[in-house]
């Protein structure tokens, strides 16, 4: 097992739903990087397949599985997983990706001086880079984005910034502000965290691909463009979420690292 940063403990928050096919591969890629005091908290969102039974085959004391009796959607499942974590920093993980070597330590190091970190990703069995909405061949985040907070917020609302929850992490001292998620937020918890980091002026962007994302029809983030009405509804939710975050940040000023 690689030697992690001893001073920082890491919780991994994962939501599962009918993910038995790939979840063990993902967990192995995560657990291989974690230290003995780290943990993985999985909230299963009332799967109808054998996901929980498969999770129970992973004999590792760092894994904790919480079963939901009703299906509440992935945003509520991630909220519950994050709320149940105990470590210094929380890294988000989808059920069917694969972490690339060094992700744990790189993300934890970035969160020493910032409350939110966002990294880049590659794909499993697909292109190495993401294509942007205007045909960009390598749509990604980088260090220059750290100082473009207003532009980042505008880009989030417009759907032009590649923030993915599976490639993000948050420091524990931000949870008092970002939790609970607003009840109207039924998608895009990752953009909620990204908006917080930019509003609070405490987000860093790693120019590094820290995981390989598995592309399939069941991805929570749609691969195909949505219709105009769905896009407008989504943007309206984000504007409402931004206003709510602005209120929370004003009530809870960010404490310097």
N, C-alpha and C positions, 0 to 999 in steps of 0.2 A: 504493500500500500504506500502511495507517495506521502511524504511528510507534509501536512498542511500547515498553514499559519497557526501556531499554537495559541496565539492571543485572541483569535477570533473563532467563535463557534458559528456554525452554519445550519440553518433549517432549510429543507427543501419542501415546498408546498406543491402538492400535486392533486388534481381532480381527475377521477376516472369515471367513465361510463361505457360499458360494453367494450372494454379495451383489452380483453384477455389475450388477444393475439400477439400484441407487441409490448405489453407493459413490463414483462420480466426483462427483456432486452434493455429497455430504458432504465429500469431500476439497477441493473448490473452496471451500466455505464456511469450511473450516479454514485452508487455505493463504493465502487472502486476508487473514487476520488475523495470520499469523505473521511474525516478523522473519527476517532473513537467517541468523541463528545458531540459529534454532529448527529442530525436526525433527518428522516424523511417522514413527513406527515401526509398521508393520502386520505382524502375524503372521497368515498365512492358514492356517486349520485344515484343510488338505487338501481344499479345495473340489473338487467334482465338476463344476462349471460353468466358465465362462471368467473367473472373478473375477481370477485372477492376470494373465491376458492383458489384461484391462481396466485393472488397476492399472498395468501396464507402459506403457500409453498416456499416463499422466500424466508429462509430461517436466518434472520439478521435482527439483533436487538435494537438496531437504530431505526427500524421501520415500524411505524405506527399507523394502523388502518382504522379509520372511523367510517362506519356505515351509516348512510342516511336512509331513513325509512321511506322517504318520498323523493321523487325526482323534482329538483328545484331549478335545474339549469346550471350550466358550467360557471356562471358568474357567482352565484350563491355558493357553489361547491368550493370554488377557489377562495371566496371570502371566509368560509368556515375553516379551510385548511390553513390559511394565513393566520387566522385568529388563534388557532390551536398550537402554533409554533412557539418555541421557547428561546431560540438562539439569538445571537447578536445581529445576524443578518438573515434575510429570507430570500432564497432564490426560487423562482417559479419554474415549474416543469410540466410539460404536457405528458400524456400517457404513452405516446407512441414515437417520440423522437429518440435521438441518441446524443448524449453529451460527448463533446470532443475533449481530448486530454487537456488538462490545465484549466478547465472552465471554473471549477470551484475556487481555486486560489486567485485567478485573475479577477473574478467578480468580487470576491471578498476584499481583495486589496483595493479595488476601485471604490468600495463602499466605506473605506476608512475616512475619506475626506468629502464624501457626498452621500446624500440620503437615497438616491436612486441611481441605478446604473442600467444602461441599455447597450446591448452588443449586437453584432451581426450574426447571420447564420448561413449555412449552406443547405443543400437538400440531399435526401437519400434517394438514390436512383434517378435523380433529376439534374438540372443545371447546378453548377457550382455557385452561381450568382443569381440574385433576384432581378426580375425585370420590373421596372417602374411603370407608373401609369401612363407615362409619355414615351414608353419604349426604351428607357434607360437600360443599358445592358448590365450595369452593376449598381443597383439601387441599395444604398447602404448608409449607415451613420458613421460619423467620424469625429475626432477631437474638435474640429472647427464648429461643430454643432453646440458645444458647451456654451459658447458665448452668443448664440442666436436664439435666445429664449422666446422672444416675441415671434420671430419667424417660425420657430418650432411649433408654437401654439397655433398660429394661423395654419401651418401645414397639417397639424393634427386634425383640425376642424375640416379642412379641405380634403383630407384623405391622401396627403402627399408626403407623409413621413413614415418610414418603415419601422415603427415600434411594434414588436411582437412580445407578448407576455412570456413566452417560453424562453426568450433571450434577455429577460430582465431580472433585476433583483432590487430589494428595498431594505434599508436599514431599520432596525427595530424602533428607533426614536421617531420615525415617520408614521408608525402605525396608529398613534393616537389621533392623527389627523385624517389619514386615508381610510380608516375603518370607522364605522361600517360603510360599505359601498351604498350609494343612494338607491332607494328602492326602485326608482325608474330605470336604473342602469341594468339592462338585461343583456347587454353585450359590451365588449370593448373595455373590460376591466384593465387591460394593459394600457389603453389610452388614458384612462383615469389616472393611473400611476405616472405615466409620462407627463400629463398635464400638471400633476402635483409637483414633480421634480422641476419642471420649467417655471412654474409660478413661484415656487419657493427659492429658485435660484440655486438648487442643490442637486443637479443631475450631471452625470458624466457619460460620454458616449465612447465605447471601446471600438476601435477600428480593428476588430478581431472577430472571426467566426468561431463561436463557442459551442455550437451544436449543429447537428444535421437534422433537419426537419423532414418528417415523412409526409409526402403529399398524397392525399387521397380524397375521395368525395365527402368524407365525414369530418374533414378539418373544420374547426369552429370558425376560423377565418376563411370566408369563401374565396375560392380560386377564380371564379367567374364573376364578371361585373353584375351588380344587382340593378334592378329597374330604377327609374328616376324617383318613384314614390318612396321606395325602400331607402334610397340614398338620402332623400330629404328628411325622412323620419330619423334616420341614424344621425345625421348632422344636427338636427334639432336636439336630440338627446345629449350630444356632446356639448353643445352650447349651454344647455341647462346644467350639465355636470360641471362645466368650467365655472359658471357663476356660483355654484355650490362650493366648489373648491376655493374660489377666491374668498368667499365668506369664511371658510374654515381656516385658511392660512392667515387671514387678518386676526382671527380670534386666538390662534396658536402660532405666534411668531416662531420662525425656525431658529433653533439654537445652533450656533456655529460648532463645527466638529472640533 
